[in-house]
Amino acid sequence: MNRNSNTLKGLFTLLAVALIATSGCRENTLISSKVSPANDTVGVHATTLSCITHTYYDNDVLTSVNIGGLDINQAVGNVTDSFFGNMTGSTFFNIIPQSYINGIDTGMYVDSLFLTLPYSGFRYGDTLSTDLTQTYQVFYIGDTLGYSTYYYPFSDKPLEIPVSDPVTINLAHLKDSVYVNGRYYHPGLHIKLNKTAILSKLHNALKTSFSASDKNASFVSAFKGLCVRPADTRTFTKAMPYFRLNGTGAYSEAGIMMHYHNYSGVKDSFEFYHAQAACSHFNAITKSYGRFPVANFFNSTQANDSLIGLANQPGASIDVKVYGIATDIPKDVVINKATLQISLISNLNSASFFVPDQVFPVGIGNGTYPAGIDAGKEYAVEDRKPLTSLSPYGVLDGKSHTITYGNTNITTYTIGLPREVIASIAAKNDTLHLHIHGTQIYYGAYRMIAAGGNYSDSRYKTKLIVVHSSLKN
């Protein structure tokens, strides 16, 4: 796939997430996708269009995007899901000092150094068990991170040396506050570092950057960064914790806390922290699924699948083609609403590995539609515009709703696409090609199994319902 296209896709979704996190206003300019599509008004009719659906693996998501005001959450650990497979996450990040001093002078007697990695408060998977553990280890990175470089789940950096011993923690205790010198601080990992392995590197980076014109750039070039990862990538547990890199003070931001005393015995601390304005980061994530049921989704050779799956990237995404846009919808009608419906198969989903709150569509160009978009390149659907506003979600939606058929309640994700359908009809384009993804706040989390375009029960199958009214009186 086109790398620039994938970058735009990541930015589309992250912008949506950022807007949702900072605004509560919605405005409906067309009929919301949450409204029932039933024909309950004289002169109003609904046309149901069939869909061709497949599941594909998508890992072209940016894990290095830095948006002010949005938490930088990182998956760090190993988790196994009996259907969707194994997932391993590691975080790579830079740090800078709280102030620039000419090295660690002889008056600073360093007692200890600790890696701090704040807990986000989110654990994906089994949140009820109190005995789940994960073993972590901290490494020094052997190569620099580029601040303007795009990093993806498959990105990697060489690890030079371990700077801590493996430390096993109880995942249920991640929510407990860190107690240091008589005070409670933000909960998270608090791993003791090897002074011999790390102190000289910090000292040399401080001396190098002290007189530099760009001190931050000089420091991150000299001290290349840290990686926190599972100590053993072959051992999996039932939950994945997420940690936050950015914060507002000691222990609420990722970094190194150096404890020292002076010649008089007075104790103090000095922080090296992850600063968004100066430091790079990325979340390396791998998923292995060859021996798990989801592999059947990826490897399906069916013309139209009956079951489809979705997880936050990297992971399963849904490919949808909708036919009959220009030919099956009556001519000379007003499009009131167009809703793509993707319905869950409840008994196939998990109580622990919960379904996403919202899904997001992007279009795939066919070389003719939309004009100026190359074949195979992703684009923002018309209903997502303007990209800088939250108001399109009043129609676009993407959240799950309950649709009742007789005595059957079906959980259905509804995606409103009236403007995209109108634009397609105007261009005489008969087929819409879409990719459906999850959110990017928590990489790799959430998952769902839904009915595809070939599901046996028409109430569940993925479909586009277009509600329209006649122009005639």
C-alpha positions in Angstrom: 0.0 0.0 0.0 1.0 3.6 -0.5 3.1 4.8 2.5 1.9 8.4 2.2 -1.7 7.1 2.1 -1.2 5.1 5.2 0.3 8.2 7.0 -2.8 10.2 6.0 -5.0 7.4 7.3 -3.3 7.5 10.7 -3.5 11.2 10.9 -7.3 11.1 10.0 -8.1 8.8 12.8 -5.8 10.4 15.3 -7.3 13.8 14.5 -10.7 12.4 15.1 -9.6 10.9 18.4 -8.0 14.2 19.5 -11.2 16.1 18.6 -13.4 13.7 20.4 -11.2 14.0 23.5 -11.4 17.8 23.5 -14.9 18.6 22.4 -18.4 17.6 23.2 -20.4 19.4 20.5 -22.2 17.6 17.7 -24.3 18.9 14.9 -26.6 16.9 12.6 -26.9 18.3 9.1 -28.4 15.1 7.6 -30.3 12.4 9.3 -28.1 10.7 11.9 -27.1 7.1 11.3 -28.5 6.4 14.7 -32.1 6.9 13.5 -34.0 3.8 12.4 -33.9 3.2 8.6 -37.5 1.9 8.5 -39.9 3.2 5.9 -42.3 5.0 8.2 -43.0 8.1 6.2 -45.2 8.5 3.1 -42.9 9.0 0.0 -39.8 7.8 1.9 -38.2 4.5 0.9 -35.1 2.5 1.7 -32.8 0.6 -0.7 -30.6 -2.0 0.7 -27.3 -2.6 -1.1 -25.2 -5.7 -0.7 -21.6 -5.7 0.4 -18.5 -7.8 -0.3 -16.5 -8.1 2.9 -13.1 -9.5 3.9 -10.7 -9.3 6.8 -7.1 -8.2 6.3 -4.2 -7.6 8.6 -3.2 -3.9 8.7 -0.1 -2.6 10.6 0.4 0.6 8.8 -0.5 2.8 11.7 1.7 5.5 13.1 2.8 4.8 16.7 4.9 7.9 16.9 2.4 10.7 16.4 2.6 13.5 19.0 -0.5 15.6 19.5 -0.6 18.2 22.2 -3.3 17.5 24.8 -3.6 13.8 23.9 -2.0 11.2 26.1 0.8 9.1 24.6 -0.3 5.6 25.5 2.0 2.6 24.9 1.2 -1.1 25.0 4.1 -2.8 27.0 3.9 -6.5 27.7 2.7 -9.8 26.3 -0.9 -10.9 26.0 -2.7 -13.9 24.5 -6.2 -14.0 23.1 -7.5 -17.5 22.2 -9.1 -16.2 19.0 -7.1 -13.2 17.8 -3.6 -14.5 18.9 -0.6 -13.2 20.7 0.5 -9.6 21.0 3.8 -8.2 22.3 4.4 -4.5 22.9 7.6 -2.5 23.7 8.1 1.3 24.1 11.0 3.3 22.8 11.5 6.9 23.9 13.9 9.8 24.5 14.3 11.7 27.7 15.9 15.1 28.5 17.1 16.5 31.9 14.9 18.8 34.1 17.7 21.4 33.7 21.1 21.5 32.0 24.1 21.1 34.3 27.7 20.5 33.4 27.6 16.8 34.1 26.9 15.0 37.4 29.5 16.8 39.6 31.5 15.4 42.5 29.1 17.0 45.0 26.2 14.8 43.8 26.6 11.4 45.4 24.2 9.3 43.4 22.3 6.8 45.6 20.0 5.2 43.0 18.3 5.6 39.6 14.8 4.4 38.8 12.9 4.1 35.6 9.5 5.6 35.9 6.7 4.6 33.5 3.3 5.9 34.5 0.3 3.6 34.3 -2.5 4.9 31.9 -5.2 3.3 34.0 -6.2 1.0 31.1 -5.6 -2.7 31.0 -6.9 -4.7 28.0 -8.0 -8.2 28.6 -8.7 -9.9 31.9 -9.3 -7.1 34.4 -10.7 -9.2 37.2 -7.9 -11.6 38.0 -5.6 -10.4 40.8 -2.7 -12.8 40.2 -1.6 -11.9 36.6 2.1 -11.0 36.4 4.4 -9.5 33.8 8.2 -9.4 33.8 9.8 -6.2 32.4 13.3 -5.1 31.7 14.8 -1.7 30.6 17.4 -1.4 27.8 19.5 1.4 26.5 18.8 2.0 22.8 21.8 1.7 20.4 20.6 4.1 17.8 19.1 7.6 17.7 15.3 8.3 17.3 14.3 10.9 14.7 11.9 13.5 16.0 10.3 14.0 12.6 10.5 10.3 11.6 7.4 8.2 11.1 7.5 5.0 13.2 5.1 2.1 12.8 4.4 -1.1 14.9 7.0 -3.0 12.9 9.7 -0.3 13.5 12.6 -1.4 15.6 15.9 -0.1 17.1 18.9 -2.1 18.2 19.2 -2.6 22.0 22.7 -1.9 23.2 22.7 -3.1 26.9 20.2 -4.0 29.6 20.2 -1.3 32.3 18.0 -3.1 34.7 17.5 -6.7 35.9 14.2 -8.3 34.9 11.5 -7.2 37.3 8.2 -9.1 37.8 5.1 -7.1 38.8 1.5 -7.9 39.6 -0.7 -6.3 37.0 -3.5 -5.7 39.6 -1.0 -3.5 41.6 -0.2 -1.2 38.7 -3.0 1.1 39.9 -1.3 1.5 43.3 0.4 4.8 44.0 4.2 4.9 44.1 5.4 5.7 47.6 8.8 7.6 47.6 10.3 9.5 50.6 7.1 9.8 52.5 4.9 10.9 49.5 2.5 9.1 47.2 2.9 9.6 43.5 1.2 8.6 40.2 1.0 4.8 39.9 3.2 3.0 37.4 6.4 1.0 36.9 9.2 1.9 39.2 12.2 -0.2 38.2 15.7 0.2 39.8 18.4 0.8 37.2 22.0 -0.4 37.2 24.1 2.7 38.1 27.2 1.3 36.5 25.4 0.7 33.2 23.6 4.0 32.9 25.2 6.8 35.0 28.2 7.4 32.8 25.9 7.8 29.8 23.8 10.4 31.5 26.9 12.2 32.8 28.5 12.4 29.3 25.2 13.5 27.7 24.9 16.3 30.2 28.4 17.5 29.6 28.0 17.4 25.8 24.7 19.4 25.8 25.6 21.9 28.5 27.3 24.4 26.1 25.4 23.4 23.0 23.2 25.9 21.2 20.4 23.4 21.0 20.7 21.6 24.3 17.7 19.3 23.8 18.8 18.1 20.4 22.4 17.6 21.7 21.2 15.6 24.7 18.9 13.2 22.8 21.7 12.7 20.3 24.2 11.8 23.0 21.8 9.8 25.2 19.9 7.8 22.5 17.0 6.7 24.7 15.3 3.8 26.6 13.3 0.8 25.7 11.0 -0.9 28.2 9.9 -4.3 27.0 8.9 -7.8 28.3 11.9 -9.6 29.6 10.7 -12.8 27.9 8.8 -12.4 24.7 7.8 -16.1 24.8 5.7 -15.9 28.0 2.2 -14.6 27.6 -0.4 -13.5 30.2 -4.1 -12.6 29.8 -4.0 -8.8 29.9 -2.0 -6.0 28.3 -1.4 -2.9 30.4 -0.9 0.5 28.7 1.5 3.1 30.0 1.6 6.9 29.4 4.8 8.7 28.4 3.7 12.3 28.8 2.6 13.9 32.0 2.9 17.0 34.1 5.5 16.3 36.8 7.6 13.8 38.6 6.3 10.2 38.4 3.5 11.2 36.1 5.8 11.3 33.0 8.1 8.6 31.7 11.8 8.9 32.5 14.6 8.4 35.0 14.5 9.6 38.6 18.0 10.0 40.0 18.2 10.1 43.8 21.4 11.6 45.4 22.7 13.4 48.4 25.3 16.2 48.8 28.4 16.4 50.9 26.3 17.4 53.9 24.0 14.4 53.5 21.0 16.4 52.3 18.9 14.2 50.0 17.4 15.4 46.7 16.4 14.1 43.3 17.0 15.0 39.6 14.7 14.0 36.8 15.2 13.1 33.2 11.8 13.0 31.5 10.0 12.5 28.3 9.2 16.0 26.9 6.7 16.0 24.0 8.3 19.1 22.4 11.8 17.6 22.3 11.5 13.8 22.6 10.7 11.0 20.1 8.9 7.8 20.8 7.2 4.8 19.2 5.3 1.7 20.2 6.7 -1.5 18.6 4.0 -4.1 18.5 3.9 -7.5 17.0 1.0 -9.9 16.7 1.3 -13.6 15.9 -1.9 -15.4 14.8 -0.9 -18.3 12.6 -2.1 -20.9 15.0 -5.3 -19.0 16.1 -8.8 -18.9 14.5 -8.4 -15.3 13.2 -5.9 -16.7 10.7 -8.9 -18.3 8.9 -10.3 -14.8 8.4 -7.0 -13.5 6.9 -6.5 -16.5 4.7 -10.1 -16.9 3.4 -10.5 -17.5 -0.3 -14.3 -17.0 -0.3 -15.7 -14.4 -2.7 -17.6 -12.9 0.2 -17.0 -13.8 3.8 -19.8 -14.6 6.3 -17.7 -13.6 9.3 -15.3 -10.7 9.6 -13.0 -9.4 12.4 -11.7 -6.1 13.6 -9.1 -5.0 16.1 -7.3 -1.7 16.8 -4.2 -1.5 14.5 -2.0 -3.3 14.2 -4.5 -6.1 13.6 -7.6 -7.1 11.8 -9.3 -4.5 9.7 -12.4 -4.8 7.4 -12.4 -4.4 3.7 -15.9 -3.5 2.3 -17.1 -3.0 -1.2 -20.6 -1.7 -1.7 -22.2 -2.4 -5.1 -25.1 -0.7 -6.9 -24.5 2.9 -5.7 -25.3 4.4 -9.2 -27.5 1.7 -10.6 -29.7 0.3 -7.8 -30.7 3.6 -6.1 -33.7 5.1 -8.0 -32.9 8.2 -10.1 -34.1 11.7 -9.2 -34.4 11.1 -5.5 -33.2 12.9 -2.5 -30.8 10.9 -0.3 -31.9 11.4 3.3 -29.6 8.9 4.9 -27.1 6.2 4.0 -25.9 3.9 6.7 -23.4 1.1 6.6 -24.3 -1.5 9.2 -21.9 -4.0 10.7 -23.5 -6.2 13.3 -21.8 -8.2 16.1 -22.3 -12.0 16.5 -22.7 -11.8 20.2 -21.8 -15.4 21.1 -18.5 -15.2 19.3 -17.2 -12.1 21.1 -15.4 -12.0 24.4 -16.3 -10.5 27.8 -12.6 -9.9 28.6 -11.3 -8.7 25.2 -14.1 -6.2 24.8 -15.4 -4.7 21.5 -14.4 -1.2 20.3 -16.4 1.9 21.3 -16.2 3.3 17.8 -15.0 2.4 14.3 -13.7 4.7 11.6 -14.1 4.5 7.8 -11.7 5.6 5.1 -12.3 5.4 1.4 -10.1 3.5 -1.2 -9.7 5.2 -4.6 -10.3 3.2 -7.8 -8.4 5.5 -10.1 -11.5 7.3 -11.3 -13.4 8.0 -8.1 -12.7 10.3 -6.3 -11.1 12.5 -9.0 -7.4 12.9 -8.3 -7.1 9.9 -6.0 -4.9 7.1 -7.3 -6.2 3.5 -7.3 -5.6 1.9 -4.0 -4.9 5.1 -2.2 -6.9 5.9 0.9 -8.8 9.2 1.3 -11.2 10.8 3.8 -14.8 10.1 2.9 -17.0 13.1 2.3 -18.9 12.6 5.5 -15.7 13.1 7.6 -15.1 16.6 6.3 -14.1 19.1 7.5 -11.3 17.2 9.1 -10.7 20.0 11.7 -14.3 19.7 13.1 -16.1 17.2 15.3 -19.5 18.1 13.8 -19.4 15.4 11.0 -19.7 12.7 13.7 -23.3 13.7 14.2 -23.9 11.9 10.9 -20.8 9.7 10.5 -21.2 8.2 14.0 -19.3 4.9 13.9 -20.6 3.8 17.4 -22.6 0.7 18.3 -26.4 0.8 18.7 -29.1 -1.7 19.4 -31.4 -2.5 16.5 -34.4 -4.5 17.3 -36.0 -7.0 14.9 -39.1 -8.5 16.6 -37.8 -10.0 19.8 -34.1 -9.9 18.7 -31.8 -7.2 19.7 -28.7 -6.9 17.6 -25.6 -4.7 18.5 -24.8 -2.9 15.3 -22.1 -0.4 14.4 -23.6 2.3 12.2 -21.5 4.5 9.8 -23.4 7.3 8.2 -22.2 7.9 4.6 -24.9 10.0 2.8 -22.5 12.6 1.4 -20.2 9.9 0.1 -23.1 8.2 -1.6 -24.3 11.4 -3.1 -20.8 12.2 -4.4 -20.5 8.7 -5.9 -23.9 9.0 -7.7 -22.9 12.4 -9.1 -19.7 10.8 -10.4 -21.6 7.8 -11.8 -19.4 5.6 -9.6 -21.2 2.3 -8.9 -19.0 0.8 -6.3 -17.7 2.3 -3.0 -14.6 0.7 -1.5 -14.0 1.3 2.2 -11.6 0.2 4.9 -13.0 0.1 8.5 -10.6 0.5 11.4 -10.7 0.9 15.2 -9.4 3.9 17.2 -5.7 4.5 17.8 -5.8 5.7 21.5 -4.7 2.1 22.5 -2.7 0.4 19.8 -3.7 -3.2 19.2 -6.5 -3.3 21.8 -10.2 -4.1 21.4 -11.6 -6.6 19.0 -14.8 -7.8 17.5 -16.3 -10.6 15.3 -19.1 -9.5 13.1 -21.4 -10.7 10.3 -19.9 -10.2 6.9 -21.7 -9.5 3.6 -22.4 -13.3 3.1 -23.8 -14.0 6.6 -26.8 -16.4 6.4 -29.2 -14.1 8.4 -30.0 -11.0 6.5 -30.7 -9.1 9.7 -27.0 -9.4 10.7 -25.1 -9.2 7.4 -23.1 -6.1 6.6 -25.1 -3.9 4.3 -25.6 -0.3 3.2 -29.2 1.0 3.7 -30.0 4.2 1.7 -33.1 6.1 2.7 -34.4 8.4 0.0 -37.5 10.4 -0.9 -38.9 11.3 -4.3 -38.6 14.7 -5.8 -42.1 14.4 -7.1 -45.1 15.6 -5.1 
